[in-house]
């Protein structure tokens, strides 16, 4: 009986960890460099508010846990909270709506376009902060299944990070 219970626990844990997992390819474009850095990894989603994009063997991550966002890239960690950062507040609300199959909220920083069975959600902050890490977010989702197709995080000087989900 102990072995059966232990086996069921392991199977349940593995199912919970991999639930919602998709393969992802991350492209880091820096205008000053001639070639883009491309890595692969996984996207893990757990309802209601947990998303983890892990690439390069887990060394680079983008994590949303509730209102807290953590980005680890190149050994540097950046953190923000959507309760203090309006751009990430809108981003968190959109991600929450997509994960939980709810309508996309209406916001002044947000535009939604539907074309060819895909919904493109663009978040551009109405107020420009000097220290804002990203100038905009563009999220493309499948209109029928709400599956993530692409996330592009635009930076200053034509730099961006693009995630393609499969």
Backbone as a chain_set.jsonl record, in Angstrom:
{"seq": "XXXXXXXXXXXXXXXXXXXXXXXXXXXXXXXXXXXXXXXXXXXXXXXXXXXXXXXXXXXXXXXXXXXXXXXXXXXXXXXXXXXXXXXXXXXXXXXXXXXXXXXXXXXXXXXXXXXXXXXXXXXXXXXXXXXXXXXXXXXXXXXXXXXXXXXXXXXXXXXXXXXXXX", "coords": {"N": [[0.824, -1.189, 0.0], [1.989, 1.227, 0.763], [3.819, 1.567, -1.295], [2.163, 1.84, -3.524], [0.817, 4.211, -2.885], [3.003, 5.972, -2.847], [3.795, 5.775, -5.539], [1.518, 6.807, -6.858], [1.646, 9.428, -5.872], [4.064, 10.336, -7.039], [3.4, 10.172, -9.792], [1.242, 11.995, -9.879], [2.582, 14.36, -9.109], [4.405, 14.664, -11.267], [2.56, 15.045, -13.349], [1.367, 17.465, -12.579], [3.534, 19.21, -12.668], [4.257, 19.23, -15.373], [1.948, 19.994, -16.629], [0.342, 21.829, -19.088], [2.65, 22.368, -20.469], [4.72, 23.623, -23.057], [6.84, 23.599, -25.919], [9.425, 25.988, -26.488], [11.047, 28.542, -28.365], [13.529, 30.864, -27.965], [14.476, 33.991, -29.151], [16.939, 36.313, -29.036], [17.401, 39.491, -29.936], [19.773, 41.862, -30.711], [20.443, 44.96, -31.86], [23.017, 45.917, -32.294], [24.575, 43.699, -32.711], [25.561, 41.179, -35.1], [24.435, 38.63, -35.323], [21.618, 36.838, -34.06], [20.882, 35.603, -30.779], [19.863, 32.402, -30.179], [17.908, 30.193, -28.346], [16.467, 27.237, -26.827], [13.651, 25.894, -24.987], [11.175, 25.462, -22.43], [7.705, 26.193, -21.84], [5.758, 26.575, -19.064], [2.609, 26.391, -17.607], [0.504, 27.073, -14.94], [-2.647, 27.196, -13.587], [-4.038, 29.595, -11.291], [-2.374, 31.806, -11.91], [0.364, 31.4, -12.79], [3.219, 31.352, -14.7], [5.967, 30.056, -16.403], [8.718, 30.552, -18.344], [11.329, 28.871, -19.474], [14.598, 28.749, -20.613], [17.642, 27.823, -22.33], [18.711, 25.639, -20.845], [17.598, 26.148, -18.342], [18.953, 28.305, -17.34], [18.171, 30.845, -18.157], [15.251, 32.584, -17.432], [11.806, 33.516, -17.469], [9.456, 34.489, -15.332], [6.204, 34.511, -14.057], [4.513, 34.871, -11.195], [1.692, 35.1, -9.743], [1.373, 38.413, -8.935], [3.998, 39.0, -9.145], [6.882, 39.404, -11.105], [9.703, 37.866, -12.434], [12.749, 38.001, -14.044], [15.385, 36.269, -15.32], [18.365, 36.574, -16.874], [21.285, 35.977, -18.611], [22.693, 35.677, -16.224], [21.859, 37.8, -14.696], [19.368, 39.109, -12.55], [16.149, 40.417, -12.725], [13.495, 42.042, -11.15], [10.029, 42.78, -10.721], [6.877, 44.078, -9.661], [3.517, 43.764, -10.469], [1.734, 45.347, -9.144], [3.024, 47.671, -8.667], [4.022, 48.541, -11.064], [2.734, 49.892, -13.836], [2.775, 48.984, -16.578], [3.377, 46.246, -16.35], [1.223, 45.562, -14.829], [-0.951, 45.685, -16.593], [-0.028, 43.715, -18.382], [0.007, 41.447, -16.698], [-2.744, 41.212, -16.146], [-3.72, 40.607, -18.707], [-2.373, 38.156, -19.259], [-3.428, 36.592, -17.168], [-6.137, 36.563, -17.934], [-5.967, 35.176, -20.402], [-4.863, 32.678, -19.625], [-6.914, 31.717, -17.977], [-9.075, 31.532, -19.653], [-10.728, 33.812, -20.009], [-12.381, 36.922, -20.9], [-10.367, 39.374, -22.622], [-9.17, 42.098, -20.808], [-10.269, 45.533, -21.032], [-8.155, 48.22, -21.625], [-6.402, 51.357, -21.621], [-3.793, 51.155, -22.486], [-3.703, 49.069, -24.223], [-4.135, 47.169, -27.186], [-6.12, 45.137, -29.294], [-6.088, 42.842, -31.884], [-7.661, 40.837, -34.293], [-6.962, 38.282, -36.536], [-6.759, 35.95, -39.155], [-7.377, 33.718, -37.497], [-5.902, 34.195, -35.257], [-5.19, 36.059, -32.321], [-3.846, 39.143, -31.675], [-2.298, 40.828, -29.178], [-1.345, 43.88, -28.057], [0.634, 45.652, -25.848], [1.348, 48.76, -24.889], [2.881, 51.112, -22.978], [1.232, 54.053, -21.803], [2.486, 56.152, -20.607], [5.766, 57.165, -20.835], [8.495, 55.893, -19.257], [11.782, 56.603, -18.19], [13.391, 54.524, -17.263], [12.148, 52.222, -17.97], [12.085, 48.827, -18.719], [11.086, 47.49, -20.979], [9.681, 48.548, -24.07], [7.334, 47.782, -25.215], [4.926, 45.06, -25.222], [4.065, 42.264, -27.167], [1.704, 39.929, -27.638], [0.749, 36.955, -29.093], [-1.944, 34.876, -29.582], [-3.702, 31.771, -30.105], [-6.87, 31.967, -31.406], [-9.018, 30.156, -31.029], [-8.14, 28.124, -29.206], [-6.776, 29.471, -27.244], [-4.08, 29.101, -26.901], [-0.673, 29.973, -26.433], [1.176, 31.554, -28.966], [3.17, 33.351, -29.71], [5.395, 35.589, -28.068], [6.57, 38.762, -27.85], [8.915, 40.928, -26.595], [9.624, 44.122, -26.675], [12.456, 46.222, -26.664], [14.411, 49.19, -25.987], [16.107, 50.935, -28.684], [15.65, 49.255, -30.933], [16.029, 46.625, -30.082], [15.026, 43.338, -29.044], [13.259, 40.622, -27.405], [12.145, 37.561, -28.404], [9.726, 35.064, -28.115], [8.813, 32.003, -29.408], [6.207, 29.75, -29.446], [5.477, 26.28, -29.455]], "CA": [[0.0, 0.0, 0.0], [2.883, 2.379, 0.794], [4.412, 1.728, -2.619], [1.122, 2.349, -4.409], [0.629, 5.613, -2.524], [4.19, 6.697, -3.309], [3.733, 5.808, -6.994], [0.483, 7.773, -7.227], [2.166, 10.755, -5.548], [5.052, 10.69, -8.066], [2.677, 10.394, -11.045], [0.496, 13.24, -9.706], [3.552, 15.453, -9.118], [4.879, 14.836, -12.636], [1.468, 15.608, -14.142], [1.187, 18.86, -12.203], [4.684, 19.991, -13.091], [4.3, 19.361, -16.82], [0.66, 20.4, -17.159], [0.399, 23.069, -19.822], [3.998, 22.605, -20.986], [4.908, 23.76, -24.492], [8.213, 23.91, -26.305], [9.596, 27.402, -26.811], [12.318, 28.994, -28.921], [13.745, 32.27, -27.628], [15.419, 34.72, -29.994], [17.357, 37.59, -28.438], [17.949, 40.326, -31.003], [20.41, 43.116, -30.322], [20.744, 45.647, -33.114], [24.463, 46.121, -32.426], [25.227, 42.428, -33.051], [25.171, 40.69, -36.424], [23.615, 37.416, -35.238], [20.726, 36.72, -32.911], [21.105, 34.472, -29.878], [18.668, 31.559, -30.209], [17.925, 29.069, -27.416], [15.189, 26.545, -26.72], [13.257, 25.548, -23.636], [9.781, 25.088, -22.219], [6.736, 27.083, -21.222], [4.908, 25.85, -18.124], [1.509, 27.219, -17.122], [-0.364, 26.502, -13.906], [-3.708, 28.139, -13.235], [-4.585, 30.695, -12.071], [-1.459, 32.91, -12.21], [1.767, 31.003, -12.79], [3.792, 31.063, -16.006], [7.428, 30.004, -16.378], [9.39, 30.279, -19.604], [12.691, 28.504, -19.104], [15.398, 28.428, -21.786], [19.09, 27.658, -22.137], [18.949, 24.692, -19.761], [17.131, 26.7, -17.065], [19.756, 29.465, -16.927], [17.386, 32.047, -18.427], [13.849, 32.339, -17.12], [10.832, 34.575, -17.31], [8.521, 33.875, -14.399], [5.119, 35.292, -13.477], [3.894, 34.161, -10.079], [0.755, 36.091, -9.223], [1.694, 39.768, -9.393], [5.455, 39.147, -9.15], [7.575, 39.01, -12.331], [11.148, 37.716, -12.275], [13.422, 37.668, -15.293], [16.801, 35.955, -15.152], [18.97, 36.477, -18.196], [22.712, 36.24, -18.587], [23.158, 35.739, -14.846], [21.296, 38.957, -14.006], [17.975, 38.938, -12.179], [15.343, 41.634, -12.664], [12.198, 41.764, -10.541], [9.057, 43.848, -10.589], [5.568, 43.642, -9.188], [2.506, 44.446, -11.274], [1.021, 46.315, -8.313], [3.806, 48.905, -8.648], [4.462, 48.851, -12.409], [1.515, 49.864, -14.657], [2.925, 48.158, -17.779], [3.274, 44.847, -15.946], [-0.139, 45.364, -14.333], [-1.74, 45.343, -17.781], [0.488, 42.436, -18.867], [-0.467, 40.41, -15.774], [-4.191, 41.052, -16.356], [-3.9, 39.917, -19.988], [-1.944, 36.765, -19.093], [-4.422, 35.944, -16.302], [-7.337, 36.332, -18.741], [-5.682, 34.14, -21.395], [-4.697, 31.399, -18.925], [-8.17, 31.282, -17.383], [-10.112, 31.579, -20.695], [-11.622, 34.93, -19.717], [-12.229, 37.999, -21.893], [-9.229, 40.27, -22.457], [-9.675, 43.34, -20.218], [-10.065, 46.759, -21.799], [-7.253, 49.171, -20.984], [-5.927, 52.349, -22.588], [-2.467, 50.737, -22.947], [-3.88, 47.764, -24.841], [-4.883, 47.028, -28.435], [-6.346, 43.735, -29.652], [-6.387, 42.637, -33.291], [-7.926, 39.439, -34.637], [-6.71, 38.065, -37.959], [-6.336, 34.593, -39.521], [-7.516, 32.788, -36.38], [-5.004, 34.555, -34.158], [-5.448, 37.317, -31.646], [-2.612, 39.851, -31.35], [-2.53, 41.76, -28.074], [-0.184, 44.754, -27.925], [0.61, 46.485, -24.638], [2.308, 49.857, -24.982], [2.556, 52.028, -21.88], [0.851, 55.401, -22.224], [3.5, 57.059, -20.071], [7.118, 56.658, -21.085], [9.445, 56.032, -18.163], [13.157, 56.489, -18.657], [14.011, 53.275, -16.84], [11.292, 51.093, -18.327], [12.891, 47.798, -19.37], [10.501, 47.15, -22.272], [8.851, 49.603, -24.645], [6.012, 47.194, -25.461], [4.774, 43.604, -25.277], [3.132, 41.806, -28.197], [1.361, 38.535, -27.37], [-0.105, 36.36, -30.122], [-2.55, 33.637, -29.091], [-4.658, 31.104, -30.98], [-8.192, 32.457, -31.017], [-9.905, 29.068, -30.601], [-7.642, 27.347, -28.072], [-6.082, 30.383, -26.323], [-2.688, 28.679, -26.745], [0.314, 30.988, -26.757], [1.893, 31.331, -30.213], [4.37, 34.181, -29.726], [5.511, 36.73, -27.159], [7.705, 39.619, -28.21], [9.134, 41.996, -25.624], [10.445, 45.108, -27.362], [13.301, 47.064, -25.831], [14.886, 50.394, -26.674], [17.117, 50.794, -29.741], [15.3, 48.147, -31.833], [16.343, 45.323, -29.497], [13.84, 42.633, -28.577], [13.308, 39.209, -27.061], [10.986, 36.942, -29.006], [9.48, 33.668, -27.753], [7.884, 31.283, -30.273], [5.697, 28.582, -28.739], [5.018, 25.191, -30.349]], "C": [[0.874, 1.261, 0.0], [3.458, 2.655, -0.586], [3.402, 2.293, -3.608], [0.874, 3.833, -4.144], [1.795, 6.455, -3.02], [4.177, 6.835, -4.834], [2.694, 6.832, -7.464], [0.94, 9.209, -6.959], [3.162, 11.229, -6.614], [4.358, 11.0, -9.388], [1.915, 11.714, -10.975], [1.433, 14.44, -9.766], [4.058, 15.717, -10.525], [3.805, 15.446, -13.526], [1.281, 17.082, -13.833], [2.328, 19.728, -12.708], [4.648, 20.228, -14.596], [2.979, 19.808, -17.431], [0.813, 21.746, -17.866], [1.765, 23.347, -20.422], [3.981, 22.657, -22.51], [6.389, 23.986, -24.733], [8.28, 25.372, -26.726], [10.989, 27.626, -27.4], [12.438, 30.479, -28.631], [14.803, 32.849, -28.562], [15.692, 36.059, -29.337], [18.039, 38.389, -29.529], [18.517, 41.604, -30.4], [20.914, 43.761, -31.601], [22.246, 45.804, -33.351], [25.211, 44.851, -32.835], [24.717, 41.913, -34.39], [24.295, 39.443, -36.373], [22.784, 37.422, -33.964], [21.119, 35.511, -32.069], [19.803, 33.676, -29.804], [18.869, 30.391, -29.245], [16.541, 28.44, -27.372], [14.903, 26.216, -25.259], [11.793, 25.175, -23.572], [8.992, 26.236, -21.594], [5.866, 26.213, -20.331], [3.864, 26.812, -17.58], [0.744, 26.428, -16.067], [-1.381, 27.558, -13.521], [-3.669, 28.424, -11.742], [-3.543, 31.697, -12.544], [0.01, 32.526, -12.214], [2.187, 30.655, -14.211], [5.301, 31.065, -15.841], [7.919, 29.656, -17.775], [10.853, 30.066, -19.253], [13.45, 28.095, -20.362], [16.857, 28.277, -21.382], [19.395, 26.782, -20.919], [18.551, 25.217, -18.392], [17.922, 27.911, -16.594], [19.025, 30.782, -17.132], [15.922, 31.719, -18.2], [13.064, 33.637, -17.114], [9.709, 33.948, -16.505], [7.483, 34.888, -13.95], [4.48, 34.413, -12.413], [2.981, 35.15, -9.383], [1.086, 37.451, -9.803], [3.199, 40.0, -9.507], [6.038, 38.603, -10.456], [9.066, 38.964, -12.042], [11.725, 37.282, -13.606], [14.89, 37.456, -14.982], [17.38, 35.749, -16.545], [20.439, 36.854, -18.095], [23.273, 36.396, -17.184], [22.629, 36.923, -14.058], [19.816, 38.726, -13.745], [17.306, 40.307, -12.075], [13.988, 41.251, -12.087], [11.329, 43.01, -10.573], [7.75, 43.233, -10.11], [4.525, 44.441, -9.952], [1.701, 45.454, -10.46], [1.742, 47.661, -8.277], [4.206, 49.373, -10.045], [3.256, 48.747, -13.348], [1.61, 48.999, -15.911], [2.767, 46.684, -17.434], [1.903, 44.547, -15.339], [-1.045, 44.962, -15.491], [-1.334, 43.972, -18.324], [-0.026, 41.278, -18.011], [-1.962, 40.157, -15.961], [-4.48, 40.303, -17.654], [-3.531, 38.442, -19.854], [-2.939, 35.978, -18.244], [-5.687, 35.616, -17.114], [-7.125, 35.203, -19.745], [-5.595, 32.769, -20.727], [-6.04, 30.843, -18.459], [-9.361, 31.384, -18.335], [-11.177, 32.619, -20.382], [-11.441, 35.995, -20.797], [-11.009, 38.872, -21.573], [-9.763, 41.593, -21.886], [-9.412, 44.546, -21.125], [-9.206, 47.713, -20.992], [-6.792, 50.157, -22.043], [-4.57, 51.979, -23.176], [-2.515, 49.536, -23.877], [-4.64, 47.863, -26.156], [-4.98, 45.539, -28.758], [-6.776, 43.676, -31.113], [-6.623, 41.158, -33.532], [-7.799, 39.275, -36.141], [-6.219, 36.635, -38.157], [-6.363, 33.62, -38.34], [-6.586, 33.056, -35.214], [-5.39, 35.91, -33.6], [-4.104, 37.918, -31.237], [-2.93, 40.933, -30.337], [-1.246, 42.565, -27.887], [-0.372, 45.652, -26.711], [1.732, 47.507, -24.771], [1.96, 50.853, -23.888], [2.256, 53.435, -22.39], [1.839, 56.444, -21.703], [4.865, 56.428, -20.255], [8.006, 56.946, -19.877], [10.851, 55.868, -18.719], [13.746, 55.118, -18.367], [13.163, 52.046, -17.154], [12.11, 50.074, -19.121], [12.4, 47.478, -20.781], [9.623, 48.294, -22.758], [7.453, 49.104, -24.977], [6.099, 45.669, -25.391], [3.792, 43.301, -26.401], [2.926, 40.312, -27.968], [0.403, 38.061, -28.451], [-0.615, 35.033, -29.576], [-3.485, 33.077, -30.155], [-6.053, 31.485, -30.501], [-9.106, 31.36, -30.475], [-9.44, 28.405, -29.312], [-7.008, 28.193, -26.97], [-4.642, 29.944, -26.043], [-1.769, 29.829, -27.153], [0.997, 30.605, -28.067], [3.208, 32.107, -30.223], [4.263, 35.278, -28.668], [6.758, 37.498, -27.567], [7.764, 40.754, -27.211], [10.132, 42.968, -26.249], [11.189, 45.978, -26.363], [13.642, 48.337, -26.606], [15.881, 50.003, -27.773], [16.893, 49.571, -30.633], [15.759, 46.777, -31.353], [15.041, 44.671, -29.058], [14.193, 41.215, -28.157], [12.02, 38.613, -27.599], [10.898, 35.479, -28.575], [8.457, 33.101, -28.736], [7.511, 29.989, -29.584], [5.173, 27.56, -29.725], [4.232, 24.177, -29.571]], "O": [[0.554, 2.242, -0.671], [3.576, 3.806, -1.007], [3.748, 3.133, -4.438], [0.738, 4.619, -5.082], [1.587, 7.542, -3.559], [4.511, 7.896, -5.362], [2.964, 7.628, -8.363], [0.645, 10.108, -7.747], [3.113, 12.382, -7.042], [4.691, 11.99, -10.04], [1.943, 12.482, -11.937], [1.11, 15.439, -10.409], [4.137, 16.872, -10.943], [4.112, 16.284, -14.374], [1.057, 17.875, -14.747], [2.106, 20.862, -13.132], [4.978, 21.323, -15.052], [2.9, 19.985, -18.647], [1.355, 22.692, -17.294], [2.019, 24.473, -20.85], [3.321, 21.851, -23.167], [7.104, 24.497, -23.871], [7.314, 25.924, -27.252], [11.966, 26.995, -26.996], [11.564, 31.264, -29.0], [15.878, 32.277, -28.741], [14.773, 36.846, -29.111], [19.118, 38.025, -29.996], [17.834, 42.328, -29.676], [21.713, 43.177, -32.333], [22.692, 45.821, -34.498], [26.363, 44.925, -33.262], [23.576, 42.177, -34.77], [23.496, 39.215, -37.281], [23.2, 37.945, -32.93], [21.627, 34.519, -32.59], [18.765, 34.21, -29.414], [19.875, 29.685, -29.317], [15.563, 29.036, -27.824], [15.793, 26.255, -24.41], [11.232, 24.641, -24.529], [9.539, 27.112, -20.924], [5.298, 25.222, -20.791], [4.192, 27.916, -17.145], [0.384, 25.269, -16.275], [-1.02, 28.681, -13.169], [-3.288, 27.536, -10.979], [-3.804, 32.4, -13.521], [0.832, 33.271, -11.681], [1.598, 29.784, -14.85], [5.859, 31.966, -15.215], [7.583, 28.606, -18.322], [11.53, 30.983, -18.789], [13.013, 27.207, -21.094], [17.246, 28.566, -20.25], [20.222, 27.131, -20.077], [19.102, 24.782, -17.381], [17.6, 28.49, -15.557], [19.228, 31.732, -16.375], [15.409, 30.719, -18.701], [13.588, 34.705, -16.798], [9.083, 32.984, -16.947], [7.825, 35.987, -13.514], [3.968, 33.334, -12.712], [3.419, 35.938, -8.545], [1.083, 37.629, -11.021], [3.63, 41.077, -9.92], [5.73, 37.483, -10.864], [9.628, 39.902, -11.477], [11.258, 36.322, -14.22], [15.559, 38.341, -14.449], [16.948, 34.872, -17.294], [20.792, 37.908, -17.565], [24.217, 37.157, -16.971], [22.918, 37.046, -12.867], [19.095, 38.215, -14.602], [17.818, 41.223, -11.433], [13.399, 40.248, -12.491], [11.816, 44.136, -10.467], [7.56, 42.018, -10.156], [4.638, 45.661, -10.069], [1.05, 46.327, -11.034], [1.151, 48.674, -7.903], [4.684, 50.497, -10.196], [2.795, 47.641, -13.633], [0.634, 48.345, -16.279], [2.091, 45.95, -18.154], [1.468, 43.395, -15.338], [-1.814, 44.007, -15.382], [-2.189, 43.163, -18.683], [-0.445, 40.249, -18.54], [-2.4, 39.007, -15.937], [-5.378, 39.463, -17.701], [-4.287, 37.573, -20.285], [-3.259, 34.832, -18.559], [-6.239, 34.522, -16.994], [-8.006, 34.362, -19.923], [-6.188, 31.805, -21.212], [-6.277, 29.638, -18.537], [-10.512, 31.332, -17.902], [-12.374, 32.348, -20.476], [-10.452, 35.971, -21.529], [-10.667, 39.08, -20.409], [-10.717, 42.151, -22.43], [-8.447, 44.563, -21.888], [-9.487, 47.985, -19.825], [-6.79, 49.837, -23.231], [-4.228, 52.445, -24.263], [-1.467, 49.032, -24.282], [-5.658, 48.549, -26.244], [-4.04, 44.779, -28.525], [-7.706, 44.368, -31.527], [-5.874, 40.317, -33.035], [-8.419, 39.998, -36.922], [-5.36, 36.163, -37.412], [-5.465, 32.789, -38.202], [-6.487, 32.248, -34.291], [-5.856, 36.79, -34.323], [-3.319, 37.279, -30.536], [-3.725, 41.836, -30.598], [-0.189, 42.004, -27.595], [-1.394, 46.321, -26.564], [2.913, 47.159, -24.766], [0.851, 51.387, -23.874], [2.93, 53.944, -23.286], [2.0, 57.505, -22.307], [5.084, 55.28, -19.87], [8.236, 58.102, -19.523], [11.07, 55.068, -19.629], [14.532, 54.607, -19.165], [13.436, 50.955, -16.654], [12.762, 50.438, -20.1], [13.205, 47.225, -21.677], [8.914, 48.928, -21.976], [6.501, 49.882, -25.02], [7.174, 45.077, -25.484], [2.797, 44.006, -26.565], [3.864, 39.524, -28.09], [-0.629, 38.685, -28.696], [0.166, 34.175, -29.161], [-3.996, 33.814, -30.999], [-6.371, 31.34, -29.321], [-9.888, 31.609, -29.557], [-10.249, 28.15, -28.42], [-6.732, 27.688, -25.882], [-4.048, 30.371, -25.052], [-2.055, 30.561, -28.101], [1.36, 29.444, -28.254], [4.232, 31.601, -30.681], [3.186, 35.817, -28.413], [7.858, 36.946, -27.62], [6.778, 41.461, -27.003], [11.325, 42.68, -26.34], [10.633, 46.413, -25.354], [13.205, 48.523, -27.742], [16.418, 48.896, -27.784], [17.856, 48.922, -31.042], [15.867, 45.853, -32.159], [14.069, 45.357, -28.74], [15.251, 40.681, -28.492], [10.93, 39.095, -27.292], [11.88, 34.742, -28.661], [7.365, 33.649, -28.885], [8.382, 29.218, -29.181], [4.513, 27.905, -30.705], [3.763, 23.191, -30.139]]}, "num_chains": 1, "name": "protein.A"}
